[in-house]
Amino acid sequence: MQRRAIYPDLAGRSVFVTGGGSGIGAALTRAFAHQGSRVAFVDIAETASRELVEQVAAEAEVSHRPLFLPCDLRDIEALRAAVAQAAKAHGDITVLLNNAAHDERHKLENVTVEYWDDRVAVNQRHVLFAAQAVLPQMQRAGGGSVVNFGSVSWKLRQGGMPAYTMAKAAMHGLTRGLARDYGKQHIRVNTLVPGWVMTERQLTLWVTPEAEREIEAGQTLAGRVMPENIADMALFLASDASAMCSAQEFVVDGGWT
Ligand SMILES: NC(=O)c1ccc[n+]([C@@H]2O[C@H](COP(=O)([O-])OP(=O)(O)OC[C@H]3O[C@@H](n4cnc5c(N)ncnc54)[C@H](O)[C@@H]3O)[C@@H](O)[C@H]2O)c1
């Protein structure tokens, strides 16, 4: 595990991650577990999630075994039940990482109403309902931090997935509205905007030599944005180190946009 800052206020905190079983979410689960947080995460990828729990639990310095709760986020009742289960196990949730999404490519002309509904259910709807379920717990606890995950894709005018880019752009509206409604209760809401992050899925599906050249030309920084770089920003946004940051977007894209 790479060396990273330790935020003492994150130790023991009840953290809830959506899509925490693979990709960027796995880096979030691991990074918060290494801070001593009590991490619960939901995911549909059961095998990957269970393997992650075993790996992280075995790592040095991890005092609380992450709790995997199988859940399809398209099912809002199942999400609500998972939030309740996480709180029962770990106490009131004070960090919510709304990370889950799926960047399936699609052409506008092929989008049916059913497909649209499904993409919104996967990429957008659960974010609001996760916040709705968790915010009373943050109020009771005296504060908290919600991090909604955006994307540089629409900022870069990337085509080929209009339902996805629309859902990701919507994160900013939700962030700023909730930040206003809950800020006086010490609840902060921010959008974390990842650049092109080299998860295994991205490397397998999309990162061709041509894409590598595009990244090279686009980013101002050398090197690749890794899931751990996103997790580092999430730790900062969750911790008191960002105590007066709310209603903002924090971009981790190697200086591309
Ligand atoms: N990887 C990138 O380059 C990139 C770029 C910009 C934004 N993002 C954003 O970062 C976040 C994480 O991206 P990622 O690349 O790790 O995504 P990913 O697709 O690799 O992983 C998302 C996780 O969510 C889970 N998931 C998907 N659908 C689910 C459902 N219906 N119910 C429960 N879990 C479900 C998946 O199993 C997976 O573990 C997303 O919000 C994405 O939009 C990623």
The ligand as an SDF file (V2000), in Angstrom:
LIG
                    3D

 44 48  0  0  0  0  0  0  0  0999 V2000
  -12.6770    5.1150  -14.2020 N   0  0  0  0  0  0  0  0  0  0  0  0
  -12.7470    6.3000  -14.7730 C   0  0  0  0  0  0  0  0  0  0  0  0
  -11.9400    6.6170  -15.6290 O   0  0  0  0  0  0  0  0  0  0  0  0
  -13.7870    7.3150  -14.3340 C   0  0  0  0  0  0  0  0  0  0  0  0
  -13.7660    8.5580  -14.9740 C   0  0  0  0  0  0  0  0  0  0  0  0
  -14.6830    9.5200  -14.5860 C   0  0  0  0  0  0  0  0  0  0  0  0
  -15.6000    9.2350  -13.5900 C   0  0  0  0  0  0  0  0  0  0  0  0
  -15.6010    8.0260  -12.9830 N   0  0  0  0  0  0  0  0  0  0  0  0
  -16.6020    7.8010  -11.9310 C   0  0  0  0  0  0  0  0  0  0  0  0
  -16.0130    7.2040  -10.7980 O   0  0  0  0  0  0  0  0  0  0  0  0
  -16.9040    6.2620  -10.2090 C   0  0  0  0  0  0  0  0  0  0  0  0
  -16.2730    4.8870  -10.1650 C   0  0  0  0  0  0  0  0  0  0  0  0
  -15.8550    4.5310  -11.4600 O   0  0  0  0  0  0  0  0  0  0  0  0
  -15.1870    3.1300  -11.8060 P   0  0  0  0  0  0  0  0  0  0  0  0
  -14.4200    3.3410  -13.0550 O   0  0  0  0  0  0  0  0  0  0  0  0
  -14.5030    2.5440  -10.6270 O   0  0  0  0  0  0  0  0  0  0  0  0
  -16.5030    2.2840  -12.1680 O   0  0  0  0  0  0  0  0  0  0  0  0
  -16.6200    0.6960  -12.3420 P   0  0  0  0  0  0  0  0  0  0  0  0
  -17.6910    0.4470  -13.3410 O   0  0  0  0  0  0  0  0  0  0  0  0
  -15.3010    0.0850  -12.5930 O   0  0  0  0  0  0  0  0  0  0  0  0
  -17.0750    0.2650  -10.8810 O   0  0  0  0  0  0  0  0  0  0  0  0
  -18.2560    0.7130  -10.2850 C   0  0  0  0  0  0  0  0  0  0  0  0
  -18.6420   -0.2370   -9.1640 C   0  0  0  0  0  0  0  0  0  0  0  0
  -20.0400   -0.1230   -8.9910 O   0  0  0  0  0  0  0  0  0  0  0  0
  -20.6170   -1.4160   -9.0320 C   0  0  0  0  0  0  0  0  0  0  0  0
  -21.9600   -1.3390   -9.5850 N   0  0  0  0  0  0  0  0  0  0  0  0
  -22.3090   -1.0960  -10.8730 C   0  0  0  0  0  0  0  0  0  0  0  0
  -23.6430   -1.1390  -10.9940 N   0  0  0  0  0  0  0  0  0  0  0  0
  -24.1420   -1.4050   -9.7630 C   0  0  0  0  0  0  0  0  0  0  0  0
  -25.4510   -1.5850   -9.2440 C   0  0  0  0  0  0  0  0  0  0  0  0
  -26.5330   -1.5420  -10.0350 N   0  0  0  0  0  0  0  0  0  0  0  0
  -25.6050   -1.8440   -7.9290 N   0  0  0  0  0  0  0  0  0  0  0  0
  -24.5350   -1.9380   -7.1200 C   0  0  0  0  0  0  0  0  0  0  0  0
  -23.2630   -1.7800   -7.5580 N   0  0  0  0  0  0  0  0  0  0  0  0
  -23.0750   -1.5270   -8.8670 C   0  0  0  0  0  0  0  0  0  0  0  0
  -19.6970   -2.2420   -9.9060 C   0  0  0  0  0  0  0  0  0  0  0  0
  -19.8510   -3.6390   -9.6620 O   0  0  0  0  0  0  0  0  0  0  0  0
  -18.3460   -1.7140   -9.5130 C   0  0  0  0  0  0  0  0  0  0  0  0
  -17.8050   -2.3910   -8.3800 O   0  0  0  0  0  0  0  0  0  0  0  0
  -18.1720    6.3040  -11.0560 C   0  0  0  0  0  0  0  0  0  0  0  0
  -19.0790    7.1960  -10.4590 O   0  0  0  0  0  0  0  0  0  0  0  0
  -17.6980    6.8530  -12.3850 C   0  0  0  0  0  0  0  0  0  0  0  0
  -18.7340    7.5320  -13.0750 O   0  0  0  0  0  0  0  0  0  0  0  0
  -14.7180    7.0480  -13.3490 C   0  0  0  0  0  0  0  0  0  0  0  0
  1  2  1  0
  2  3  2  0
  2  4  1  0
  4  5  1  0
  4 44  2  0
  5  6  2  0
  6  7  1  0
  7  8  2  0
  8  9  1  0
  8 44  1  0
  9 10  1  0
  9 42  1  0
 10 11  1  0
 11 12  1  0
 11 40  1  0
 12 13  1  0
 13 14  1  0
 14 15  2  0
 14 16  1  0
 14 17  1  0
 17 18  1  0
 18 19  2  0
 18 20  1  0
 18 21  1  0
 21 22  1  0
 22 23  1  0
 23 24  1  0
 23 38  1  0
 24 25  1  0
 25 26  1  0
 25 36  1  0
 26 27  1  0
 26 35  1  0
 27 28  2  0
 28 29  1  0
 29 30  1  0
 29 35  2  0
 30 31  1  0
 30 32  2  0
 32 33  1  0
 33 34  2  0
 34 35  1  0
 36 37  1  0
 36 38  1  0
 38 39  1  0
 40 41  1  0
 40 42  1  0
 42 43  1  0
M  CHG  2   8   1  16  -1
M  END
$$$$
